[in-house]
Amino acid sequence: MNPERIFEEFPAPSYRGNQRDALADVRDAFEAGNDVVLVRAPTGSGKSLLARAIAGCARRPDDAAPSDATGAYYTTPQVSQLDDVAADALLDDLKIIRGKRNYSCILPGEKDTPVDRAPCAREKGYDCSVKHRCPYFSDRAIASNREIAAMTLAYFMRTAGSEVFRKRDVVVVDEAHGLAEWAEMYAAIELNPRTVPIWDDVDVPAVESIDRAVRYAERLSNVCEREKDDLLAKQELSPAEAARRDRLQELISELDWFVSDYRDPDSATEWVVDQSDGTGGPLTIKPMNPERYLAHTVWDRGNRFALLSATILNKAAFCRQVGLDPEDVGLVDVGHTFPVENRPLYDVTQGKMTYEHRDDTLPAIARTLVRIMQAHPDEKGIVHAHSYAIQERLADSLAEFGVGDRVRAHDRESRDADLEAWKATDDPDVFLSVKMEEALDLHGDLARWQVLCKAPFANTGDSRVAHRLEQGQWAWYYRSALRTVIQACGRVVRSPDDFGATYLADSSLLQLFDRARSDMPDWFADQVDCMERPGLPAFDPADAGDGASGHAGRSRRGRSRGGSAGTDDSGGSRDRENSPMADVWDVE
């Protein structure tokens, strides 16, 4: 790696904000001998451009010995982030490769067949006459030879050990804050009728311990191996049989990895098992600390690493989670350039949204949402509902109030299509979303306000969460929730001259800010310190619905920023119970 090239590799014609200083700091951090550099860069700092400049510093073939790793990988957990990279003309020298299922076969009669179900995947010894033009293999060949190959983190991890995508000199991971959680998710083994093709052929015991889970995993792997061999013996497979074969192979690999890791005396990974009914039903086997998994799938894939995110809140804790020594990791903080008055937080808390308090709090939040809609009659907004149950209840309440024509929602299957339809409309509609706190760019008039309905604490019904809390890892618990809140706050303010209001409806968010204060970036602490109760209009659903599509001809009222501070008649309370258990026992 040659960090001195970082400025000439910057792809934009000019710098904005703190980009030049950030590049200098990253250069210095690598030149100081760090193999890994964390770059904490807030929303709007141009992380993708910084990432491209860092990747461009990778060793080039002309400067390398035949055995030296050259080139760079750019990877991100978020598919939408990769889509943004693909659409950015400044990043057109990054060659993007996606999984086979994202490409269609070009053979006659197979135009609607994804490549992973094409004849080459179904017929033994199939010699494809158009493989040189196959969109997947073409993209893969180009990406494998391009100086910078870009892919999702899932694809990157799954190609570990590949002869095509070998070790490179530099690996850049964008949106890296959730690296440990993503690794845990990828390494988790879901065993249920949907994921195990031979589920009905294997009796599932009550798995009360990890030792019992290991014995079951070995037995299941052997049965899967026999079934896979039977399929491989066939000359030609149907698309359904090809899918079954591939899933069996994936499952065998997952089970064998679990058994091998559990029996490795040098492995630091702890495993836990969830079985909801405890009597022989579906189960999930999960790693607690996936250092070994990350070593194989990430850290062995490069010489130098840059990990970028707005929310790597605690360097030492992050390093522990992903298996890095903090002493070998540099840290670069990029200052925020967005005026705090353009990104205000408003306290409209109505009580706790934990399960036992929700029936009392949710109706008050629905009424408050109507009043927020009144304050923004001509502006689009997004509501982070946290769960589909909360989303449904809010939608029902708003319909009962008579403002349903201004409200949109989505379900699990249509979330992307419904989101794009809402973004495309010029009407001031309100979008009730679930799990869209990250990787969503609502710049300008796409959204001028948002509501956080519930503090995003991890689900304590998850065995990993429960295990960590039993070990007293409360700092991790609050830090994880704070990270999601900070990510959410960045959805509606995307540049220094953009603006958008964030309303906090769950009083548990206030407790979160108290408990995680030491992990807050200074620029977010400024937002919290400036937080105030807004002066919202008195509850009048007729006024809230005026901006809806049925009233598109009315005159605009200007760009409200949430109203001026003043008395609040919402009846909310700032309940800050001190018990660390106060907001935990929510299993939704």
C-alpha positions as CSV (number, residue, x, y, z in Angstrom):
1,M,0.0,0.0,0.0
2,N,1.2,3.5,-0.8
3,P,-0.8,6.0,1.3
4,E,1.0,8.9,-0.3
5,R,-1.2,8.4,-3.4
6,I,-4.4,9.1,-1.4
7,F,-4.9,12.6,-2.7
8,E,-4.4,11.8,-6.3
9,E,-6.7,8.9,-6.0
10,F,-9.6,11.0,-4.7
11,P,-12.2,10.8,-7.5
12,A,-14.0,14.2,-7.1
13,P,-12.7,17.4,-8.8
14,S,-12.8,19.2,-5.4
15,Y,-13.1,18.6,-1.7
16,R,-16.0,19.5,0.4
17,G,-16.3,19.8,4.2
18,N,-13.5,18.0,6.0
19,Q,-12.6,15.6,3.2
20,R,-9.1,16.9,2.6
21,D,-8.2,16.8,6.3
22,A,-9.7,13.3,6.6
23,L,-7.6,12.0,3.8
24,A,-4.5,13.5,5.4
25,D,-5.4,11.8,8.7
26,V,-6.0,8.5,7.1
27,R,-2.7,8.7,5.2
28,D,-0.9,9.5,8.4
29,A,-2.6,6.6,10.3
30,F,-1.5,4.0,7.7
31,E,2.0,5.5,7.5
32,A,2.2,5.2,11.3
33,G,2.2,1.4,10.8
34,N,-1.5,0.6,11.4
35,D,-2.8,-2.4,9.5
36,V,-6.4,-1.3,10.2
37,V,-7.8,2.2,10.3
38,L,-11.2,3.1,11.6
39,V,-12.7,6.2,9.9
40,R,-15.6,7.7,11.9
41,A,-17.2,9.9,9.3
42,P,-20.7,11.3,9.9
43,T,-23.6,11.3,7.3
44,G,-22.8,13.6,4.4
45,S,-19.0,13.5,4.7
46,G,-18.7,11.6,1.4
47,K,-17.6,8.2,2.8
48,S,-17.8,6.5,-0.6
49,L,-15.4,9.0,-2.0
50,L,-13.0,8.6,0.9
51,A,-13.3,4.9,0.5
52,R,-12.4,5.1,-3.2
53,A,-9.3,7.2,-2.4
54,I,-8.1,4.7,0.2
55,A,-8.7,1.7,-2.1
56,G,-6.7,3.5,-4.8
57,C,-3.6,3.4,-2.6
58,A,-3.4,-0.4,-3.0
59,R,-0.2,-1.9,-4.4
60,R,-0.3,-2.1,-8.2
61,P,0.9,-5.1,-10.2
62,D,3.8,-3.2,-11.7
63,D,5.2,-2.5,-8.2
64,A,4.7,-6.0,-6.9
65,A,6.4,-9.4,-6.9
66,P,4.4,-12.2,-8.4
67,S,3.5,-13.5,-4.9
68,D,2.4,-10.1,-3.6
69,A,-1.2,-9.2,-3.1
70,T,-2.4,-6.3,-5.3
71,G,-5.5,-4.3,-5.8
72,A,-8.4,-3.6,-3.5
73,Y,-11.9,-4.7,-2.4
74,Y,-14.7,-2.4,-1.6
75,T,-17.5,-4.0,0.3
76,T,-20.5,-2.9,2.3
77,P,-23.3,-4.8,4.1
78,Q,-26.0,-2.7,2.5
79,V,-27.3,-3.6,-0.9
80,S,-28.6,0.0,-1.3
81,Q,-25.2,1.4,-0.5
82,L,-23.8,-0.8,-3.4
83,D,-26.6,0.5,-5.6
84,D,-25.6,4.1,-4.8
85,V,-22.0,3.3,-5.7
86,A,-23.1,1.8,-9.0
87,A,-25.1,5.0,-9.8
88,D,-22.2,7.4,-8.9
89,A,-20.3,8.5,-12.0
90,L,-17.3,9.4,-9.8
91,L,-17.0,5.8,-8.8
92,D,-17.4,4.2,-12.2
93,D,-13.9,2.5,-12.0
94,L,-15.2,0.2,-9.2
95,K,-16.4,-3.0,-10.9
96,I,-19.4,-4.3,-9.1
97,I,-20.1,-8.0,-8.8
98,R,-23.3,-9.5,-7.3
99,G,-24.4,-13.0,-6.6
100,K,-25.6,-15.3,-9.4
101,R,-29.3,-14.9,-8.5
102,N,-29.0,-11.3,-9.5
103,Y,-28.2,-12.2,-13.2
104,S,-30.4,-13.8,-15.8
105,C,-29.3,-16.6,-18.2
106,I,-29.1,-15.4,-21.8
107,L,-29.7,-18.8,-23.4
108,P,-32.9,-19.2,-25.6
109,G,-35.8,-20.2,-23.5
110,E,-34.0,-19.3,-20.3
111,K,-34.3,-15.5,-20.3
112,D,-36.2,-15.5,-17.0
113,T,-33.9,-18.0,-15.3
114,P,-31.4,-16.7,-12.8
115,V,-27.9,-17.9,-13.4
116,D,-27.8,-20.1,-10.3
117,R,-30.7,-22.1,-11.8
118,A,-29.5,-22.1,-15.4
119,P,-28.6,-25.3,-17.4
120,C,-25.0,-24.9,-16.3
121,A,-26.1,-25.3,-12.7
122,R,-28.6,-28.2,-13.5
123,E,-26.8,-30.5,-16.0
124,K,-23.7,-32.5,-15.3
125,G,-20.8,-31.6,-17.5
126,Y,-22.9,-28.9,-19.3
127,D,-20.7,-26.9,-21.7
128,C,-22.3,-23.5,-22.1
129,S,-21.8,-22.1,-25.6
130,V,-22.3,-18.5,-24.4
131,K,-20.4,-18.6,-21.1
132,H,-18.1,-15.9,-22.4
133,R,-21.1,-13.6,-22.7
134,C,-22.9,-14.7,-19.6
135,P,-23.6,-11.6,-17.6
136,Y,-22.6,-13.1,-14.3
137,F,-19.3,-14.8,-15.4
138,S,-18.5,-11.7,-17.5
139,D,-18.9,-9.4,-14.5
140,R,-17.0,-11.8,-12.3
141,A,-14.1,-12.0,-14.7
142,I,-13.9,-8.2,-15.1
143,A,-14.2,-7.7,-11.3
144,S,-11.5,-10.2,-10.6
145,N,-9.1,-8.4,-12.9
146,R,-10.1,-4.8,-12.0
147,E,-7.9,-2.9,-9.5
148,I,-10.9,-2.3,-7.3
149,A,-13.7,-4.9,-7.1
150,A,-16.9,-3.9,-5.3
151,M,-19.4,-6.3,-3.7
152,T,-21.8,-6.8,-0.8
153,L,-20.3,-8.1,2.5
154,A,-22.4,-11.2,2.1
155,Y,-20.8,-12.0,-1.3
156,F,-17.3,-11.0,0.0
157,M,-17.6,-13.4,2.9
158,R,-19.0,-16.3,0.8
159,T,-16.1,-16.0,-1.6
160,A,-13.5,-16.6,1.1
161,G,-11.0,-19.2,-0.2
162,S,-12.1,-18.5,-3.8
163,E,-9.4,-18.9,-6.5
164,V,-11.1,-16.1,-8.3
165,F,-11.3,-13.5,-5.5
166,R,-8.0,-14.0,-3.8
167,K,-6.3,-12.0,-1.1
168,R,-5.8,-8.3,-2.1
169,D,-3.6,-5.6,-0.7
170,V,-6.4,-3.3,0.6
171,V,-9.9,-4.0,1.8
172,V,-12.3,-1.1,2.5
173,V,-15.5,-1.9,4.4
174,D,-18.1,0.9,4.2
175,E,-20.9,1.0,6.9
176,A,-18.7,-1.2,9.0
177,H,-20.3,-0.5,12.4
178,G,-22.4,-3.7,12.3
179,L,-19.5,-6.0,11.2
180,A,-19.8,-8.2,14.3
181,E,-23.5,-8.4,14.1
182,W,-23.4,-9.2,10.3
183,A,-20.9,-11.9,10.9
184,E,-23.0,-13.4,13.7
185,M,-26.0,-13.4,11.4
186,Y,-24.1,-15.0,8.5
187,A,-22.6,-17.6,10.8
188,A,-26.0,-18.5,12.5
189,I,-27.5,-21.7,11.5
190,E,-31.3,-21.7,11.1
191,L,-32.8,-25.2,11.2
192,N,-36.5,-25.3,10.3
193,P,-38.7,-26.7,7.6
194,R,-37.9,-23.8,5.3
195,T,-34.1,-24.1,5.5
196,V,-33.7,-27.9,5.9
197,P,-34.8,-29.7,2.7
198,I,-35.0,-33.1,4.5
199,W,-36.7,-31.8,7.6
200,D,-39.4,-34.4,7.6
201,D,-36.8,-37.2,7.3
202,V,-34.9,-36.4,10.4
203,D,-36.3,-36.4,13.9
204,V,-35.5,-33.2,15.8
205,P,-34.7,-33.8,19.5
206,A,-35.2,-31.4,22.3
207,V,-31.9,-29.5,22.3
208,E,-31.2,-28.4,25.8
209,S,-27.4,-27.9,25.5
210,I,-24.8,-27.1,22.9
211,D,-23.3,-30.6,23.3
212,R,-26.7,-32.0,22.2
213,A,-26.8,-29.5,19.3
214,V,-23.4,-30.7,18.1
215,R,-24.5,-34.4,18.1
216,Y,-27.7,-33.4,16.2
217,A,-25.6,-31.3,13.7
218,E,-23.3,-34.2,13.0
219,R,-26.3,-36.6,12.3
220,L,-28.1,-34.0,10.2
221,S,-24.9,-33.3,8.1
222,N,-24.5,-37.0,7.4
223,V,-28.1,-37.3,6.2
224,C,-27.8,-34.2,4.0
225,E,-24.6,-35.6,2.5
226,R,-26.3,-38.8,1.4
227,E,-29.2,-36.8,-0.1
228,K,-26.8,-34.4,-1.9
229,D,-24.9,-37.4,-3.3
230,D,-28.1,-38.9,-4.7
231,L,-28.8,-35.6,-6.5
232,L,-25.2,-35.4,-7.8
233,A,-25.6,-38.8,-9.3
234,K,-28.3,-37.6,-11.7
235,Q,-27.3,-36.5,-15.2
236,E,-29.8,-33.5,-15.2
237,L,-31.6,-31.7,-12.4
238,S,-34.8,-29.7,-12.5
239,P,-34.5,-26.1,-11.2
240,A,-36.1,-27.2,-7.9
241,E,-33.6,-30.1,-7.6
242,A,-30.7,-27.7,-8.3
243,A,-32.0,-25.4,-5.6
244,R,-32.3,-28.4,-3.2
245,R,-28.7,-29.5,-4.0
246,D,-27.3,-26.1,-3.4
247,R,-29.1,-25.7,-0.1
248,L,-27.9,-29.1,1.1
249,Q,-24.4,-28.1,0.3
250,E,-24.7,-24.8,2.1
251,L,-26.2,-26.6,5.1
252,I,-23.5,-29.2,5.2
253,S,-20.9,-26.5,5.2
254,E,-22.6,-24.6,8.0
255,L,-23.1,-27.7,10.2
256,D,-19.5,-28.9,9.6
257,W,-18.2,-25.4,10.4
258,F,-20.1,-25.3,13.7
259,V,-19.0,-28.8,14.8
260,S,-15.4,-28.0,13.9
261,D,-15.3,-24.7,15.6
262,Y,-17.0,-26.0,18.8
263,R,-14.4,-28.8,19.1
264,D,-11.5,-26.6,18.3
265,P,-9.8,-25.9,21.7
266,D,-8.2,-22.8,20.4
267,S,-11.4,-21.2,19.1
268,A,-12.7,-18.2,21.1
269,T,-16.2,-18.6,19.8
270,E,-19.1,-19.2,22.2
271,W,-22.2,-20.9,20.8
272,V,-25.8,-20.6,22.0
273,V,-28.9,-22.4,20.8
274,D,-32.5,-21.3,20.7
275,Q,-35.4,-23.7,20.4
276,S,-38.6,-21.9,20.8
277,D,-40.8,-24.8,22.0
278,G,-38.0,-26.8,23.6
279,T,-39.6,-30.1,22.6
280,G,-38.0,-31.0,19.3
281,G,-39.1,-28.1,17.0
282,P,-37.1,-25.6,14.9
283,L,-33.9,-24.3,16.4
284,T,-31.2,-21.7,15.7
285,I,-27.5,-22.2,16.5
286,K,-25.7,-18.9,16.9
287,P,-22.1,-17.8,17.6
288,M,-21.6,-15.2,20.3
289,N,-18.2,-13.8,19.3
290,P,-17.4,-14.6,15.7
291,E,-13.7,-13.7,15.7
292,R,-12.7,-17.0,14.0
293,Y,-15.4,-16.6,11.4
294,L,-14.2,-13.0,10.6
295,A,-10.6,-14.1,10.5
296,H,-11.4,-16.5,7.7
297,T,-13.9,-14.4,5.8
298,V,-12.5,-10.9,6.3
299,W,-9.1,-10.4,8.0
300,D,-7.3,-13.1,5.9
301,R,-8.5,-11.4,2.7
302,G,-6.2,-8.3,2.8
303,N,-3.0,-6.7,4.1
304,R,-4.5,-3.4,5.1
305,F,-8.0,-2.5,6.1
306,A,-10.1,0.7,6.3
307,L,-13.4,0.5,8.1
308,L,-15.7,3.4,7.6
309,S,-18.9,4.4,9.5
310,A,-20.6,7.2,11.3
311,T,-21.3,5.0,14.3
312,I,-18.3,3.1,15.5
313,L,-18.9,4.5,18.9
314,N,-16.3,2.9,21.0
315,K,-13.0,1.8,19.4
316,A,-11.9,-0.7,22.1
317,A,-15.3,-2.4,22.3
318,F,-15.6,-2.5,18.5
319,C,-12.2,-4.1,18.2
320,R,-13.0,-6.7,20.8
321,Q,-16.2,-7.7,19.0
322,V,-14.5,-8.2,15.6
323,G,-11.3,-9.8,16.9
324,L,-8.8,-6.9,16.4
325,D,-6.2,-5.7,18.8
326,P,-6.9,-2.0,19.6
327,E,-3.2,-1.4,19.8
328,D,-2.9,-2.2,16.1
329,V,-5.8,-0.1,15.0
330,G,-5.7,3.6,14.1
331,L,-8.7,5.9,14.5
332,V,-9.6,8.9,12.4
333,D,-12.4,11.2,13.4
334,V,-14.0,13.3,10.7
335,G,-15.8,16.4,12.0
336,H,-19.4,17.1,11.2
337,T,-20.1,20.0,8.9
338,F,-23.9,20.1,9.2
339,P,-25.2,23.0,11.4
340,V,-26.9,21.7,14.5
341,E,-29.9,23.9,13.9
342,N,-30.5,22.1,10.6
343,R,-30.8,18.7,12.4
344,P,-32.9,19.4,15.5
345,L,-34.2,16.7,17.9
346,Y,-37.6,17.3,19.4
347,D,-38.9,15.7,22.6
348,V,-42.5,14.6,22.1
349,T,-42.2,11.6,24.3
350,Q,-45.5,10.1,25.5
351,G,-44.3,7.3,27.8
352,K,-42.5,4.0,27.4
353,M,-43.0,1.7,24.4
354,T,-42.0,-1.5,26.1
355,Y,-44.5,-4.2,25.6
356,E,-46.2,-3.8,29.0
357,H,-46.6,0.0,28.5
358,R,-47.5,0.0,24.8
359,D,-51.3,-0.1,25.1
360,D,-51.2,3.1,27.1
361,T,-48.4,4.9,25.1
362,L,-49.2,4.0,21.5
363,P,-52.6,5.9,21.3
364,A,-50.9,9.0,22.6
365,I,-48.1,8.6,20.0
366,A,-50.7,8.3,17.3
367,R,-52.4,11.6,18.4
368,T,-49.0,13.3,18.6
369,L,-48.2,12.0,15.1
370,V,-51.4,13.7,13.8
371,R,-50.2,17.0,15.4
372,I,-46.7,16.6,13.8
373,M,-48.5,16.1,10.5
374,Q,-50.3,19.4,11.2
375,A,-47.0,21.1,11.8
376,H,-45.7,19.8,8.4
377,P,-48.8,20.1,6.2
378,D,-46.9,20.2,2.9
379,E,-43.9,18.1,3.8
380,K,-43.2,14.4,3.5
381,G,-42.2,12.5,6.6
382,I,-41.2,9.0,7.7
383,V,-42.1,7.2,10.8
384,H,-39.7,4.6,12.2
385,A,-42.3,2.1,13.6
386,H,-39.7,-0.4,14.8
387,S,-42.0,-3.4,14.2
388,Y,-44.8,-4.5,11.9
389,A,-47.1,-4.7,15.0
390,I,-46.5,-1.1,15.9
391,Q,-46.8,-0.1,12.2
392,E,-50.2,-1.8,11.9
393,R,-51.6,-0.2,15.0
394,L,-50.4,3.2,14.0
395,A,-51.9,2.8,10.5
396,D,-55.3,1.8,12.1
397,S,-55.3,4.7,14.5
398,L,-54.5,7.2,11.9
399,A,-57.2,5.8,9.6
400,E,-59.7,6.1,12.5
401,F,-58.6,9.8,12.9
402,G,-59.4,10.4,9.3
403,V,-55.9,11.1,8.0
404,G,-55.4,7.7,6.4
405,D,-55.3,9.2,2.9
406,R,-52.0,10.9,3.8
407,V,-50.4,7.7,5.2
408,R,-48.5,4.9,3.3
409,A,-47.0,1.7,4.7
410,H,-45.3,-1.4,3.4
411,D,-45.2,-5.1,4.2
412,R,-42.2,-7.6,4.2
413,E,-42.6,-8.5,0.6
414,S,-43.2,-5.1,-1.0
415,R,-41.0,-2.9,1.2
416,D,-38.6,-1.7,-1.6
417,A,-41.4,-1.1,-4.1
418,D,-43.6,0.8,-1.6
419,L,-40.6,2.9,-0.5
420,E,-39.7,3.9,-4.0
421,A,-43.4,4.7,-4.8
422,W,-43.5,7.0,-1.7
423,K,-40.2,8.6,-2.6
424,A,-41.5,9.3,-6.1
425,T,-44.7,11.1,-5.1
426,D,-44.8,14.9,-4.8
427,D,-47.6,14.6,-2.2
428,P,-46.8,15.2,1.4
429,D,-47.5,11.6,2.4
430,V,-46.3,10.0,5.6
431,F,-44.5,6.6,5.3
432,L,-44.8,4.1,8.1
433,S,-41.5,2.1,7.9
434,V,-40.0,-0.9,9.7
435,K,-36.2,-1.3,10.0
436,M,-35.3,1.5,7.7
437,E,-33.0,3.4,10.1
438,E,-29.9,2.7,8.0
439,A,-28.8,3.1,4.4
440,L,-31.7,5.3,3.4
441,D,-31.0,8.7,1.7
442,L,-34.0,11.1,2.0
443,H,-32.3,14.2,0.9
444,G,-34.1,17.5,0.3
445,D,-37.9,17.3,0.0
446,L,-37.9,13.5,0.0
447,A,-38.5,13.9,3.7
448,R,-38.3,16.9,6.0
449,W,-39.2,15.2,9.2
450,Q,-39.2,11.8,10.9
451,V,-40.5,10.2,14.1
452,L,-38.8,7.5,16.2
453,C,-41.6,5.5,17.8
454,K,-39.6,3.2,19.9
455,A,-36.1,3.0,21.4
456,P,-34.3,0.3,19.3
457,F,-33.1,-1.9,22.1
458,A,-31.9,-5.4,21.1
459,N,-34.5,-8.1,21.6
460,T,-33.8,-9.8,24.9
461,G,-35.7,-12.9,23.7
462,D,-32.6,-13.5,21.5
463,S,-30.3,-15.9,23.4
464,R,-27.2,-13.9,22.4
465,V,-28.7,-10.7,23.9
466,A,-29.8,-12.5,27.0
467,H,-26.4,-14.2,27.4
468,R,-24.6,-10.8,27.2
469,L,-26.9,-9.2,29.7
470,E,-26.4,-12.1,32.0
471,Q,-22.7,-11.3,31.8
472,G,-23.4,-7.7,32.7
473,Q,-22.7,-6.2,29.2
474,W,-25.1,-3.3,29.6
475,A,-22.7,-0.8,28.0
476,W,-22.9,-2.9,24.8
477,Y,-26.7,-3.0,25.1
478,Y,-27.1,0.7,25.3
479,R,-24.4,1.4,22.8
480,S,-26.1,-0.8,20.2
481,A,-29.4,1.0,20.6
482,L,-27.6,4.4,20.4
483,R,-25.9,3.4,17.2
484,T,-29.3,2.7,15.5
485,V,-30.7,6.0,16.8
486,I,-27.8,8.0,15.4
487,Q,-28.1,6.2,12.1
488,A,-31.8,7.0,12.0
489,C,-31.2,10.7,12.7
490,G,-29.1,10.9,9.5
491,R,-31.8,9.8,7.2
492,V,-33.4,13.2,6.6
493,V,-30.4,15.5,6.6
494,R,-27.9,14.6,3.9
495,S,-25.8,17.7,3.3
496,P,-24.8,21.0,5.1
497,D,-27.6,23.0,3.5
498,D,-30.3,20.2,4.0
499,F,-32.5,20.2,7.0
500,G,-35.0,17.9,8.7
501,A,-36.5,17.4,12.1
502,T,-36.4,14.3,14.2
503,Y,-39.2,13.7,16.8
504,L,-38.6,11.3,19.7
505,A,-41.8,9.6,20.9
506,D,-40.6,6.9,23.3
507,S,-39.4,8.2,26.7
508,S,-37.0,5.3,26.8
509,L,-34.9,7.2,24.3
510,L,-34.2,9.8,26.9
511,Q,-33.0,7.2,29.3
512,L,-30.8,5.8,26.5
513,F,-29.2,9.2,26.0
514,D,-28.4,9.4,29.7
515,R,-26.9,5.9,29.9
516,A,-24.9,6.0,26.6
517,R,-23.7,9.6,26.9
518,S,-20.0,8.7,27.1
519,D,-20.2,6.9,23.8
520,M,-21.9,9.8,21.9
521,P,-19.9,11.5,19.2
522,D,-19.6,15.2,20.1
523,W,-21.6,16.3,17.1
524,F,-24.6,14.1,18.2
525,A,-24.2,15.2,21.8
526,D,-24.7,18.8,20.5
527,Q,-28.0,17.7,19.0
528,V,-29.1,16.1,22.3
529,D,-28.1,19.2,24.3
530,C,-30.2,21.4,22.0
531,M,-33.2,19.1,22.2
532,E,-36.5,20.8,23.2
533,R,-40.2,20.3,23.4
534,P,-41.8,21.8,20.2
535,G,-44.9,23.9,20.2
536,L,-47.2,21.6,18.1
537,P,-50.7,22.6,17.0
538,A,-53.7,21.5,19.0
539,F,-55.0,18.1,17.9
540,D,-57.1,18.6,14.7
541,P,-57.1,15.7,12.3
542,A,-58.9,17.7,9.6
543,D,-55.9,20.1,9.6
544,A,-53.5,17.2,9.4
545,G,-55.1,15.8,6.3
546,D,-55.1,19.1,4.3
547,G,-51.8,18.4,2.7
548,A,-52.8,15.0,1.4
549,S,-53.1,14.1,-2.3
550,G,-56.8,15.0,-2.3
551,H,-55.8,18.6,-1.5
552,A,-52.8,18.9,-3.7
553,G,-53.9,22.3,-5.1
554,R,-53.7,24.2,-1.8
555,S,-51.0,26.8,-1.3
556,R,-47.8,25.8,0.5
557,R,-47.1,27.1,4.0
558,G,-43.4,27.2,3.8
559,R,-40.8,24.8,5.1
560,S,-41.5,24.3,8.8
561,R,-38.7,23.0,10.9
562,G,-40.9,21.5,13.5
563,G,-42.3,24.6,15.0
564,S,-40.8,27.0,17.5
565,A,-40.1,25.9,21.1
566,G,-42.9,26.6,23.4
567,T,-45.4,25.1,25.7
568,D,-46.4,21.5,25.0
569,D,-49.9,20.2,25.5
570,S,-49.2,16.7,24.5
571,G,-49.3,15.4,28.0
572,G,-45.9,13.6,27.5
573,S,-43.6,12.8,30.4
574,R,-39.9,12.5,30.7
575,D,-39.8,9.2,32.6
576,R,-36.2,8.3,33.3
577,E,-36.3,5.2,35.6
578,N,-32.8,4.3,36.8
579,S,-33.2,0.5,36.8
580,P,-31.1,-1.0,34.0
581,M,-34.0,-3.5,33.5
582,A,-36.5,-0.7,32.8
583,D,-36.5,-1.0,29.1
584,V,-35.3,-4.6,28.5
585,W,-38.1,-7.1,28.6
586,D,-39.6,-6.4,25.2
587,V,-39.6,-9.5,23.1
588,E,-40.9,-7.9,19.9
